[in-house]
Amino acid sequence: MAKQKTTVGTINNETLAFTAGRDVELDHALITVDCVGTAAHVTMLSKMPVEPALITAEEREQVIAGLVEIIALARDDKFKIKLADQDVHLAVERTLTKKLGDLGKKIHTCRSRNDQVAVDLRLYAKEQLLFTLEEAAALVAALVGFGKKHEKVPMVGRTHMQPGMPSSVGLWATAHAESLLDDCVALVNAYELNDQCPLGSAASYGVPLPIDRQLTSDLLGFGRPTHNVLYANNGRGKMEGIVLSAMSQVMLSLSRLAQDFMLFTMPEFDYFKLPAEFCTGSSIMPQKQNPDVCELVRAKASRVKAAELGVYDLVKGAPTGYNRDLQEAKELFMEGIATTRSCLRILAPMIKETKVNKKALIDGFTPDVFATDRALELVGEGMPFRDAYHYVKENLHELESIDPSEAILLKTHLGAPLGLDWDYFKGRTNAVKETVREERKAFHRAVSKLLGVKYPAE
Ligand code: ARG
């Protein structure tokens, strides 16, 4: 049977392909962060208080230069991970060894691929969470802008999908915005838990040399190192699950928003009109303008949840310490994040261009929608609420068509159609943007200092 020589032993070809799995493709997304992680590790090794030095300051410079070259190649999509490499980690080591000889063989001192991939995924998650927060804030801004623009446009408020009480387009749009703002809190929580450096935990049990895990963590701009080295490895999978659970909350919000759009753009409602360029046609029915974007957002919410559950299932029975099963979480993790981000990005411009049909919204009102308002009016005249309730229920025919635009003007308390605090939405949105700006700046500063070149390169 054909065999292949690899950096870590000779492996049967089939076994190599089977065990490397999709890593050979997926790890392309980790090349840069892998190099960044190695830069921090090698820098820490070069500062270790041992004689002779594991890596000298000069050697460190050479390694960093090699890593910077690889990062540039990756940016142009020119760094190749081969099947014989198995993954990005050994591809980088092979490349550095080819360039630097024996020095390349030293970079893996006091490290395992287990803590290496764990740190790669955390660095990857850090950047992806910041992008996600940025895109979520943009969608919130689009929804709030839509709500503000149509603040006083009446809309039948429904429960059980049946007409309930007078409401407004502003209330509807900002309900979805506020949901997403809460999801941003979940994303930030995930960000904070992710912000711990597992490097130095090695295979799962640390190393018998005085490595400085705090230094590595600081060099990478992490908030702190994970403490227990075994947990650093057990935390892989768990961390992906936490991130995906925040992503799936985002998708829950998006799916419901998408569902509302599908309902309210049906010709029978005709409340909203999606921009034609965000709809797709039919190959047979010439008149069609289908809300495929919304349908796919709804479907993708299921996929992101499935990714979260998939990761959960992979780790829930995993024995302590590193297990190769964890490799299977990578695809679910990356796909779940990419899917969520693509949904956030497609909806923001769609909402900005969505038209509101005020006439259809007002025509949607029937007198019964004012039943509760009328009961409360009677309460104002001194009738006990339950009596007013029964009176209106028995005399629904007495309800006249009130002007819905007038009706919503009475709802001025906190969070009601005319009590929406636009500064509240702005404040929370700006806080998200500020977190992104600050965290990104600190991360870029740390990595630029570590590499001695601007990160990310322009
Ligand atoms: N590609 C592997 C993963 O994602 C890297 C770690 C391999 N470690 C090992 N002990 N075989 O988990």
Residues whose N, C-alpha, C, O or C-beta is under 5 A from the ligand:
A	BS01	LIG	D23 D87 R113 N114 V117 R324 L326 Q327
